[in-house]
Amino acid sequence: MELFLNFLASGLVIGSIYGLIAIGFAVIFKTTGVLNFAQGEVMMLVAYVSWSLATELDLPLVLLIPLVVVAAAAIGALLERIFIRPMLGEPVFAIIMVTIGLAVTLRSVIVLIWGADAAAFDVPLKGGLIEIGPVVLFTEQLFAIVLFLVVALAIFLFFRFTRIGTAMRATAQDETTALLMGVDVKRISMLAWAIAAVVSGLAGIAFAMMISRAPDMWFLGLRAFPATILGGLDAPLGSGLGGLLIGVIGDLSEGYIGQGLKEISGFVVIIVILMVRPYGLFGQRELERV
Amino acid sequence: MRTGHYVESYEKQLALTTNPVTWAWTGALLLGLALFPLLVGNYLLSVAITVGIAAIGAIGLNLLTGITGLISLGQAGFLAAGCYTTALLVADYGWPPELALLAAGFVSALLSLVIGVPSLRLKGLYLAITTLAFSFIITHFLLYAEALTHGPYGVRVENLRFLGLDLTQLDQLFWLVLAVLVLTVLAALNLLRTRVGRAFTAIRDHDVAARVMGISLTRYKLAAFMVSSFVVGIAGGLMAFQFRFINVDLFNLLISIEALAMIIVGGLGSVAGSILGAVFIVLLPEAVRALTDLLPAALTEMLSTYVYEVRGLLTGLAIIVMLRIEPHGLIGLWRDAKRYWTHWPLSV
């Protein structure tokens, strides 16, 4: 039982990371209909930039986070402006391929700038171990879970209650009508990229603080695919929850079934989900069907 | 420009080309390629072999993605399946390489059914993700099913004699790859002008309309999957001959993305485009390497330290730039150039 709870806890920790990235996927997909294959790379870029900020400026976490949010939003908006905006009106296939190209490009550029070595992300958050009943967590791990909860709540409130959030939902539902209602649809796409970069960038920082900032971080983006497929590509909160589930499934199957399943269980889940319920647990049922 | 060019019979309509000049050029090209190993050194020859295998793989992927419109990010998985099939059958079970190469195609095609059936309901994006997941599952299986695949230790293939060719010699391997490539091109070109090929195109252009015209989506999508992965599997088998020592690391995500880059850069839905794309994507890092001598020393050093990153960067940029400026790919540029030339001075 104690072992189970510990697997569960570590699953929830990594699941929070997946969940945050998956929210990033879903925000972009919901508003623009594009699956951003470069989400993991955007996350990695934000993590690297914040690592540089943290080591150069030596800020406490409370000041670092707002700075990172601004930087991430700028990165997301800039990438959208340079790479995605010119493709507006092209078939979705082309735009998705551009994000794939962007993914490989970013990955390489990051290594070319920062080098291929991993580095510890030292932020004054060293509270040591925290015991919750039989479960023992590092402060950084708890930070990841808390971050996930805060961001998920913020995303929910943003889409539900703010003017821009409502405009984004309107665009997702019917772009032309939203345009007629005075919504600046172009800006919405940029905003979606900015929000996604912020959300997944925070995941990147949380992960880098737990392990290190390393050139293979982009792989987290692929691991988060199953989360967003499970939760529903057009459901940000559902995707977040999907992330938690995928994290827990991964750790439990690794712990109880066999070695190496942590990496692969998510992809098995994808295939099962796509066979049974392609629109995900929380997604809208209007999937394009043959 | 040819004028007075009329097709008067079905035989002529079905012929690959009715133009004797085209045949002459093709013959000259083939002759030149066959003599290629006599003219160049081992390094260029091994690059040429890589190009050839990549071109076969790209044609396979183009049949699925460019012609039938089913996006696949699982190229690495099918290549791995083919490569391991050939390598294991030759190394552990003592099959003759000829049969092992064919088996690579069949195993890969069978595997594609496993992925094809669940993806019948899926389109575009979802299919891309399923194929991606599939390729991870394959490489995971290859890494962990140690009893069957030697897992992390990889497979070594020795004593390769293929129809009298000694495949450990680069020139003889080149001839084999060239022969397979020619066969693949012929098969693909002919397939595209049959009922099956036209059904593929119809599915890509409008699946509902295709269905209304009596094309069974199930049958033809699965057929597209199988044909495509058969060809890709053969390419994988050839990789086993080329590397002779293989492990899972050969089949990473970048391979799948490079394959997509090849058909996008070359031209979606075009056989000649696949070949052009393969040449372009394989030669791009080589060209950069050749140019590094002209660059400042610091940059040269960086490029040699980060070969893999440079490759990724070039692939990514090739995809982005090509989609932005010429969605029809290199073959589109070639057609435009040809049209410009023939219509000059009236061309626009």
Interface residues (C-beta under 8 A of the other chain):
Chain A: L35 F83 P86 M87 E90 V92 F93 A94 I96 M97 V98 I100 G101 L102 A103 V104 T105 L106 R107 S108 V109 V111 L112 A116 L222 F225 P226 I229 L233 G258 Q259 G260 E263 I264 F267 V268 I270 I271 L274 M275 P278 L287 E288 R289 V290
Chain B: I71 L73 P118 S119 L120 R121 L122 K123 G124 L125 Y126 A128 I129 T130 L132 A133 F134 F136 I137 H140 L143 Y144 D207 L217 L253 L254 I257 L260 A261 I264 M302 Y306 E309 V310 R311 G312 L313 T315 G316 L317 A318 I319 I320 L323 R324 P327
